[in-house]
């Protein structure tokens, strides 16, 4: 545990010399007293997937204790479309382990994420954080394993065109001085880490271009694996940090799947790994395990329905007249699900590079994941995390899961005749929000099992998707190209 504290970026962890998972109410009160904290901020995820907030001015130690003990009530009908005004009172209860110092408040403020509770003191069944918890528990109940997740959060920074700055359309992992917003991304990463985010790395992505008098640069911040709830929390806080910092810089950011015609899209690739007793179950003898393939079979079976959670925005489907093939492959970025390179070759490459003694004790099997590539940043990340755990769980409930996984496997060399023939037999993802809703409706029983998503919640998700009325959007854009700019502007700040 000491290793998780010594270089931790969270100021509360540093001061208390405790990992955040051990925070108690008295710990947080002590921090506020020691550091003269004046305010408390409650943050909670709304139905739109964005953070909402309540601010408290601390008036005494007793008052702070009361805030942290009882939480506060909020109007659920203003936060969720499925809650009626006549029964809308909800409690928001702080989770001590999520505490961090608000990096954007001029007044010293401690912020905490909250859980929703009903008037009866029970978790709100349809609350984003509780749906994730239910999905995690159901997965472990069926498999005996923990489902962990990490996200690759892609976004565009929108600024002004400047003279003497070269614009290159291929910007992938570009370095200064050929990238414009690296300092902004580095500061985002620093602040996300201070809020408790476990960042793997950050870099520029492919997109870099001028459009309608503005310069756009695409970036990515990737996280490390964590429990489903922690991983979802990190991404929703990261979006909050990036947007707040952009406002301070005089920039705009977008997590939309598309920000300009015929330019690289932004995604939110989701990696999954399955753990048991602290050991990664994705590999056996250096090869992808039957456990991993069973989870993949579930994801392939549920792939169409997953778009209802991972692609809830019409821009996800614009300029796509055909669906994406539902298949998976090893190291194959053209597949819907990819098995990334996983350090399973047993070679100590660092020792070779540095001409040093070999370290045969080094084991990197914990790094192996599977990567689902279709979701994007317009999604409600908590609902998406829960739905992916459900899809993995479904694999373990399927008959002949390994046989079904084999049917959707595509060799990395898709030019091979066998691979080309198999592609013709594959199912495809939906090509509109409307179609995603239809597929979800057909598979809704999978997501309702174990009470994870209630029928009313799924009814609401299906209704919201169909309200976009995008069944013929691609055809309408072909007839009227200016319609695309209207749609791009409407959804620029989605997610």
C-alpha positions as CSV (number, residue, x, y, z in Angstrom):
1,X,0.0,0.0,0.0
2,X,2.9,2.3,0.7
3,X,3.9,2.1,-3.0
4,X,0.4,3.5,-3.9
5,X,1.0,6.5,-1.6
6,X,4.6,7.7,-2.1
7,X,4.1,9.1,-5.5
8,X,0.3,9.6,-5.5
9,X,-0.7,13.0,-7.0
10,X,-3.9,13.4,-4.9
11,X,-3.1,16.1,-2.2
12,X,-5.4,14.4,0.3
13,X,-3.6,11.1,-0.1
14,X,-0.3,12.8,0.4
15,X,-1.4,14.7,3.5
16,X,-3.1,11.8,5.2
17,X,-0.5,9.3,4.1
18,X,-3.4,6.9,3.4
19,X,-4.6,5.4,0.1
20,X,-8.0,6.9,-0.9
21,X,-9.7,3.5,-0.5
22,X,-9.0,3.9,3.3
23,X,-10.4,7.4,3.7
24,X,-12.8,7.8,6.6
25,X,-15.1,10.7,7.5
26,X,-12.7,11.7,10.3
27,X,-9.8,11.6,7.9
28,X,-11.5,14.1,5.6
29,X,-12.5,16.4,8.5
30,X,-8.9,16.4,9.7
31,X,-7.7,17.3,6.2
32,X,-10.1,20.2,6.0
33,X,-9.0,21.5,9.4
34,X,-5.3,21.1,8.6
35,X,-5.5,22.7,5.2
36,X,-8.2,25.4,6.0
37,X,-10.6,24.0,3.5
38,X,-13.6,26.4,3.3
39,X,-16.0,24.6,1.0
40,X,-17.3,21.1,0.1
41,X,-18.5,20.2,-3.4
42,X,-20.8,17.2,-4.1
43,X,-20.5,15.9,-7.6
44,X,-23.0,13.4,-9.1
45,X,-23.7,12.0,-12.5
46,X,-26.9,13.1,-14.2
47,X,-29.0,11.3,-16.7
48,X,-27.0,13.0,-19.5
49,X,-23.7,11.4,-18.2
50,X,-22.3,14.8,-17.1
51,X,-21.4,15.8,-13.6
52,X,-23.8,18.0,-11.6
53,X,-22.7,19.8,-8.4
54,X,-23.8,21.1,-5.0
55,X,-21.6,23.6,-3.1
56,X,-21.5,23.9,0.7
57,X,-19.9,26.6,2.8
58,X,-18.3,25.1,5.9
59,X,-19.4,27.0,9.0
60,X,-18.1,24.7,11.8
61,X,-16.6,21.3,12.4
62,X,-20.1,20.1,13.4
63,X,-21.5,21.4,10.1
64,X,-18.8,19.6,8.1
65,X,-19.5,16.4,10.0
66,X,-23.2,16.7,9.2
67,X,-22.5,17.3,5.5
68,X,-20.3,14.2,5.3
69,X,-22.7,12.1,7.4
70,X,-26.1,12.8,5.9
71,X,-25.4,14.1,2.4
72,X,-28.2,16.3,0.9
73,X,-31.4,16.0,-1.0
74,X,-31.8,16.9,-4.7
75,X,-34.6,17.0,-7.3
76,X,-34.3,13.8,-9.2
77,X,-36.9,14.9,-11.8
78,X,-34.4,17.6,-13.0
79,X,-31.6,15.1,-13.2
80,X,-33.3,12.0,-14.8
81,X,-36.0,12.0,-17.4
82,X,-37.6,8.9,-15.9
83,X,-38.3,10.4,-12.4
84,X,-41.6,12.2,-12.0
85,X,-41.9,15.5,-10.2
86,X,-44.4,14.3,-7.6
87,X,-41.9,11.7,-6.2
88,X,-38.6,13.4,-7.2
89,X,-36.7,13.8,-3.9
90,X,-33.5,11.9,-3.8
91,X,-30.5,11.9,-1.4
92,X,-26.9,12.3,-2.6
93,X,-24.5,10.6,-0.2
94,X,-20.7,11.3,-0.5
95,X,-18.3,8.4,-1.2
96,X,-15.2,9.3,1.0
97,X,-12.8,7.3,-1.2
98,X,-13.4,9.7,-4.1
99,X,-12.4,12.9,-2.3
100,X,-10.0,15.4,-4.0
101,X,-9.2,19.1,-3.9
102,X,-11.1,21.0,-6.6
103,X,-8.3,22.3,-8.9
104,X,-10.6,25.0,-10.4
105,X,-12.0,26.7,-7.3
106,X,-10.3,29.8,-6.1
107,X,-11.8,29.0,-2.7
108,X,-10.2,25.9,-1.2
109,X,-12.7,23.2,-1.8
110,X,-12.9,19.5,-1.2
111,X,-14.9,17.6,-3.8
112,X,-16.5,14.1,-3.6
113,X,-18.5,11.9,-5.9
114,X,-21.9,10.9,-4.5
115,X,-24.3,8.0,-4.7
116,X,-28.1,8.4,-5.1
117,X,-30.5,7.0,-2.5
118,X,-34.3,7.0,-2.3
119,X,-36.6,8.3,0.4
120,X,-36.5,4.8,2.0
121,X,-32.7,4.9,2.4
122,X,-32.1,2.4,-0.4
123,X,-29.8,2.8,-3.5
124,X,-31.7,4.3,-6.4
125,X,-32.0,1.3,-8.8
126,X,-31.4,3.4,-11.9
127,X,-28.6,5.5,-10.6
128,X,-25.5,5.3,-12.9
129,X,-23.1,4.3,-10.1
130,X,-25.6,1.6,-8.8
131,X,-26.1,0.1,-12.2
132,X,-22.4,-0.4,-12.5
133,X,-22.2,-1.9,-9.0
134,X,-25.1,-4.3,-9.9
135,X,-23.4,-5.3,-13.2
136,X,-20.1,-5.9,-11.4
137,X,-21.7,-8.1,-8.7
138,X,-23.7,-10.1,-11.2
139,X,-20.6,-10.8,-13.3
140,X,-18.7,-12.0,-10.2
141,X,-21.6,-14.1,-9.1
142,X,-21.7,-16.0,-12.4
143,X,-17.9,-16.2,-13.1
144,X,-16.1,-15.9,-9.8
145,X,-14.0,-13.1,-11.4
146,X,-13.8,-9.3,-11.3
147,X,-14.3,-7.4,-14.5
148,X,-11.9,-4.5,-14.8
149,X,-11.9,-1.8,-17.4
150,X,-9.9,1.1,-18.8
151,X,-10.8,3.7,-21.3
152,X,-9.0,5.5,-24.1
153,X,-10.6,9.0,-24.0
154,X,-10.2,10.8,-27.4
155,X,-11.2,14.4,-27.8
156,X,-10.7,17.4,-30.1
157,X,-9.4,20.8,-29.0
158,X,-10.8,23.7,-30.9
159,X,-8.8,26.9,-31.1
160,X,-8.0,29.6,-33.5
161,X,-5.9,29.4,-36.7
162,X,-2.5,31.1,-36.3
163,X,0.0,32.1,-38.9
164,X,3.3,30.2,-39.3
165,X,1.8,27.0,-37.7
166,X,1.9,24.0,-40.1
167,X,-1.2,21.9,-40.3
168,X,-0.7,18.2,-40.9
169,X,-3.7,15.9,-41.2
170,X,-1.7,13.0,-39.8
171,X,-0.9,14.0,-36.3
172,X,-0.6,10.6,-34.6
173,X,1.7,10.8,-31.5
174,X,3.3,13.9,-32.9
175,X,5.8,15.8,-30.8
176,X,6.5,19.5,-30.3
177,X,6.9,21.8,-32.1
178,X,4.5,20.1,-34.5
179,X,1.7,19.8,-32.1
180,X,-0.2,22.9,-30.8
181,X,-2.0,21.8,-27.6
182,X,0.5,19.5,-25.9
183,X,0.9,21.8,-22.9
184,X,-2.9,21.9,-22.5
185,X,-3.0,18.1,-22.6
186,X,-0.1,17.8,-20.1
187,X,-1.9,20.1,-17.7
188,X,-5.1,18.1,-18.1
189,X,-3.2,14.9,-17.2
190,X,-1.6,16.5,-14.1
191,X,-5.0,17.7,-12.8
192,X,-6.8,14.5,-13.6
193,X,-4.1,12.6,-11.6
194,X,-4.7,15.0,-8.7
195,X,-8.4,14.2,-8.7
196,X,-7.5,10.5,-8.4
197,X,-7.3,9.5,-12.1
198,X,-4.9,6.6,-12.9
199,X,-3.4,7.7,-16.2
200,X,-1.4,5.4,-18.4
201,X,-0.3,8.0,-21.0
202,X,-1.4,10.8,-23.3
203,X,-0.6,11.7,-26.9
204,X,-2.0,13.4,-30.0
205,X,-4.2,11.4,-32.3
206,X,-4.5,11.6,-36.1
207,X,-6.8,14.6,-36.5
208,X,-5.2,18.0,-37.1
209,X,-6.9,20.4,-39.5
210,X,-8.5,23.8,-40.2
211,X,-12.2,24.0,-40.6
212,X,-14.5,27.0,-40.7
213,X,-11.8,29.4,-39.4
214,X,-10.8,27.2,-36.4
215,X,-7.9,24.8,-35.8
216,X,-8.8,21.4,-34.5
217,X,-6.3,19.0,-32.8
218,X,-7.2,15.5,-31.7
219,X,-5.7,14.1,-28.4
220,X,-6.1,11.0,-26.3
221,X,-5.7,10.2,-22.6
222,X,-5.6,6.6,-21.7
223,X,-6.2,5.2,-18.2
224,X,-4.9,2.2,-16.3
225,X,-7.2,-0.8,-15.5
226,X,-9.5,-0.3,-12.4
227,X,-12.8,-1.7,-11.1
228,X,-15.7,-0.9,-13.4
229,X,-17.0,1.9,-11.0
230,X,-13.5,3.4,-10.5
231,X,-12.8,3.4,-14.3
232,X,-16.2,5.0,-15.1
233,X,-15.7,7.6,-12.4
234,X,-12.2,8.5,-13.7
235,X,-13.5,9.1,-17.2
236,X,-16.4,11.3,-16.1
237,X,-14.1,13.3,-13.9
238,X,-11.5,13.5,-16.7
239,X,-14.1,15.0,-19.0
240,X,-15.0,17.6,-16.3
241,X,-11.4,18.5,-15.8
242,X,-10.7,18.8,-19.6
243,X,-13.7,21.0,-20.1
244,X,-13.0,23.3,-17.1
245,X,-9.3,23.7,-18.1
246,X,-10.3,24.4,-21.7
247,X,-12.5,27.2,-20.5
248,X,-9.6,28.7,-18.6
249,X,-7.4,28.5,-21.7
250,X,-10.1,30.1,-23.9
251,X,-10.5,26.9,-25.9
252,X,-13.3,24.5,-26.6
253,X,-13.2,20.7,-26.4
254,X,-15.5,18.1,-27.9
255,X,-15.9,14.4,-27.1
256,X,-18.3,14.0,-30.0
257,X,-17.6,11.2,-32.4
258,X,-17.3,13.6,-35.3
259,X,-16.5,17.4,-35.4
260,X,-15.9,18.0,-39.1
261,X,-16.7,16.3,-42.4
262,X,-14.3,13.7,-43.7
263,X,-11.9,14.0,-40.7
264,X,-10.8,11.4,-38.2
265,X,-13.4,10.5,-35.7
266,X,-13.0,10.3,-31.9
267,X,-13.7,7.1,-30.0
268,X,-13.7,5.9,-26.5
269,X,-12.1,2.5,-26.9
270,X,-12.8,0.3,-23.9
271,X,-10.4,-2.4,-22.6
272,X,-11.5,-5.2,-20.5
273,X,-9.5,-7.7,-18.4
274,X,-10.9,-10.4,-16.0
275,X,-9.2,-10.9,-12.7
276,X,-9.2,-13.6,-10.0
277,X,-7.3,-13.4,-6.8
278,X,-5.2,-10.6,-8.2
279,X,-4.3,-12.6,-11.3
280,X,-5.1,-11.7,-14.9
281,X,-7.2,-14.5,-16.5
282,X,-6.8,-13.3,-20.1
283,X,-3.7,-15.5,-20.9
284,X,-2.8,-19.2,-20.5
285,X,0.7,-20.3,-21.4
286,X,1.3,-17.1,-23.3
287,X,-1.8,-17.4,-25.5
288,X,-5.3,-15.9,-25.2
289,X,-7.2,-18.0,-22.7
290,X,-10.5,-19.8,-23.2
291,X,-11.9,-17.4,-20.4
292,X,-11.0,-14.4,-22.6
293,X,-12.6,-16.0,-25.7
294,X,-15.7,-16.8,-23.7
295,X,-16.1,-13.1,-22.8
296,X,-15.4,-12.2,-26.4
297,X,-18.2,-14.5,-27.5
298,X,-20.6,-12.6,-25.3
299,X,-19.5,-9.3,-26.6
300,X,-19.8,-10.4,-30.2
301,X,-23.3,-11.7,-29.5
302,X,-24.3,-8.4,-27.8
303,X,-22.3,-6.1,-30.0
304,X,-25.3,-4.6,-31.8
305,X,-27.1,-3.8,-28.5
306,X,-24.0,-2.3,-27.1
307,X,-24.2,0.5,-29.6
308,X,-27.3,1.7,-27.7
309,X,-24.9,2.5,-24.8
310,X,-21.7,3.3,-26.6
311,X,-23.0,5.1,-29.6
312,X,-26.1,7.1,-28.5
313,X,-25.4,10.0,-30.8
314,X,-26.4,10.4,-34.5
315,X,-22.9,11.5,-35.4
316,X,-21.8,8.0,-34.6
317,X,-23.4,6.8,-37.8
318,X,-23.1,9.8,-40.1
319,X,-21.5,9.0,-43.5
320,X,-21.7,5.3,-42.7
321,X,-24.1,3.7,-45.2
322,X,-23.1,0.2,-44.1
323,X,-22.5,-1.3,-40.7
324,X,-19.2,-2.3,-39.2
325,X,-18.5,-6.0,-39.3
326,X,-19.0,-7.8,-35.9
327,X,-15.7,-9.6,-35.6
328,X,-12.5,-9.8,-33.6
329,X,-8.9,-10.3,-34.2
330,X,-5.5,-10.3,-32.7
331,X,-3.6,-7.0,-33.2
332,X,-6.2,-6.2,-35.9
333,X,-7.3,-2.5,-35.7
334,X,-9.9,-3.0,-38.4
335,X,-11.8,-5.5,-36.2
336,X,-14.6,-4.4,-33.9
337,X,-12.8,-6.1,-31.0
338,X,-9.0,-6.3,-30.9
339,X,-6.6,-8.3,-28.8
340,X,-3.7,-5.9,-28.3
341,X,-0.1,-7.0,-28.2
342,X,0.4,-8.2,-24.6
343,X,4.1,-8.6,-23.6
344,X,3.6,-12.4,-23.6
345,X,6.9,-13.3,-25.4
346,X,8.9,-13.9,-22.2
347,X,11.7,-11.7,-23.5
348,X,13.2,-9.1,-21.3
349,X,13.4,-6.5,-24.1
350,X,14.6,-3.6,-21.8
351,X,17.6,-5.7,-20.7
352,X,18.4,-6.3,-24.4
353,X,18.1,-2.6,-25.3
354,X,20.2,-1.5,-22.3
355,X,22.8,-4.4,-22.4
356,X,22.1,-5.2,-18.8
357,X,21.4,-8.3,-16.7
358,X,18.3,-10.1,-17.7
359,X,15.4,-10.0,-15.2
360,X,13.6,-13.3,-15.7
361,X,11.4,-12.5,-12.7
362,X,9.6,-9.8,-14.7
363,X,6.0,-10.8,-15.5
364,X,3.8,-8.6,-17.7
365,X,0.8,-10.9,-18.0
366,X,-1.2,-8.3,-16.0
367,X,-1.1,-6.0,-19.1
368,X,-3.2,-8.2,-21.4
369,X,-6.6,-6.9,-22.2
370,X,-9.3,-7.1,-25.0
371,X,-10.3,-3.8,-26.7
372,X,-13.8,-3.0,-27.8
373,X,-13.4,-0.2,-30.5
374,X,-16.8,1.1,-31.4
375,X,-17.9,3.3,-28.4
376,X,-17.3,7.0,-28.4
377,X,-17.3,9.9,-25.9
378,X,-21.0,10.7,-26.4
379,X,-21.9,7.7,-24.2
380,X,-22.9,7.7,-20.6
381,X,-19.8,6.0,-19.4
382,X,-21.4,4.3,-16.3
383,X,-24.1,2.8,-18.4
384,X,-21.5,1.7,-21.0
385,X,-19.3,0.1,-18.4
386,X,-22.3,-1.9,-16.9
387,X,-23.4,-3.0,-20.4
388,X,-20.0,-4.3,-21.3
389,X,-19.8,-6.3,-18.1
390,X,-23.2,-7.7,-18.9
391,X,-22.0,-8.7,-22.4
392,X,-18.9,-10.4,-21.1
393,X,-21.1,-12.2,-18.5
394,X,-23.4,-13.3,-21.3
395,X,-20.6,-15.3,-22.8
396,X,-20.4,-17.4,-19.7
397,X,-24.1,-18.1,-20.0
398,X,-24.0,-19.1,-23.7
399,X,-23.9,-22.6,-25.0
400,X,-21.0,-23.3,-27.3
401,X,-19.4,-19.9,-26.5
402,X,-15.9,-20.9,-27.8
403,X,-17.4,-22.2,-31.0
404,X,-19.3,-18.9,-31.5
405,X,-16.1,-16.9,-30.7
406,X,-14.3,-18.9,-33.4
407,X,-17.0,-18.0,-36.0
408,X,-16.4,-14.3,-35.5
409,X,-12.5,-14.5,-35.4
410,X,-10.8,-12.8,-38.4
411,X,-7.1,-13.4,-39.1
412,X,-4.9,-10.4,-38.8
413,X,-4.2,-10.8,-42.5
414,X,-7.6,-10.1,-43.9
415,X,-6.3,-10.4,-47.4
416,X,-6.2,-14.1,-47.0
417,X,-9.0,-15.8,-49.0
418,X,-10.4,-17.6,-46.0
419,X,-10.7,-14.3,-44.1
420,X,-12.4,-12.6,-47.0
421,X,-14.9,-15.3,-47.3
422,X,-15.7,-15.3,-43.6
423,X,-16.2,-11.5,-43.6
424,X,-19.1,-11.9,-46.1
425,X,-20.9,-14.1,-43.5
426,X,-20.5,-11.7,-40.6
427,X,-23.3,-9.7,-39.0
428,X,-23.0,-5.9,-38.9
429,X,-23.5,-3.2,-36.3
430,X,-26.5,-0.9,-36.5
431,X,-26.2,2.1,-38.8
432,X,-28.4,4.6,-36.8
433,X,-29.5,5.4,-33.3
434,X,-33.0,4.1,-34.4
435,X,-31.5,0.8,-35.5
436,X,-29.5,0.5,-32.3
437,X,-32.7,1.0,-30.3
438,X,-34.4,-1.8,-32.3
439,X,-31.5,-4.2,-31.7
440,X,-31.5,-3.3,-28.0
441,X,-35.2,-4.0,-27.7
442,X,-34.7,-7.5,-29.1
443,X,-31.9,-8.3,-26.6
444,X,-33.1,-6.3,-23.6
445,X,-33.7,-9.5,-21.6
446,X,-29.9,-9.9,-21.4
447,X,-29.5,-6.5,-19.8
448,X,-32.5,-6.8,-17.5
449,X,-31.2,-10.1,-16.0
450,X,-30.2,-9.9,-12.3
451,X,-32.0,-6.5,-12.1
452,X,-29.1,-4.5,-13.6
453,X,-31.1,-2.4,-16.0
454,X,-34.8,-2.0,-15.1
455,X,-37.4,-2.3,-17.9
456,X,-38.2,1.3,-17.4
457,X,-34.6,2.4,-17.8
458,X,-34.3,0.5,-21.1
459,X,-37.6,1.9,-22.3
460,X,-36.1,5.4,-21.6
461,X,-32.9,4.6,-23.5
462,X,-34.8,3.2,-26.4
463,X,-37.1,6.2,-26.5
464,X,-34.2,8.7,-26.4
465,X,-32.4,6.9,-29.2
466,X,-35.5,6.9,-31.4
467,X,-36.2,10.6,-30.7
468,X,-33.1,11.4,-32.8
469,X,-35.2,10.2,-35.8
470,X,-31.9,9.5,-37.7
471,X,-33.0,6.5,-39.8
472,X,-32.6,8.4,-43.0
473,X,-30.1,11.0,-41.8
474,X,-27.3,9.9,-44.2
475,X,-29.6,10.2,-47.2
476,X,-30.8,13.7,-46.0
477,X,-27.2,14.9,-45.7
478,X,-26.5,13.6,-49.2
479,X,-29.4,15.7,-50.5
480,X,-28.5,18.7,-48.3
481,X,-24.7,18.8,-47.3
482,X,-25.3,21.9,-45.1
483,X,-27.4,19.7,-42.8
484,X,-24.2,18.0,-41.6
485,X,-22.9,21.3,-40.2
486,X,-26.1,21.8,-38.3
487,X,-25.8,18.3,-36.7
488,X,-22.1,18.8,-35.9
489,X,-22.9,22.1,-34.1
490,X,-25.9,20.6,-32.2
491,X,-23.8,17.7,-30.8
492,X,-20.4,19.4,-30.4
493,X,-20.8,19.4,-26.6
494,X,-22.4,16.0,-26.2
495,X,-21.3,13.5,-23.5
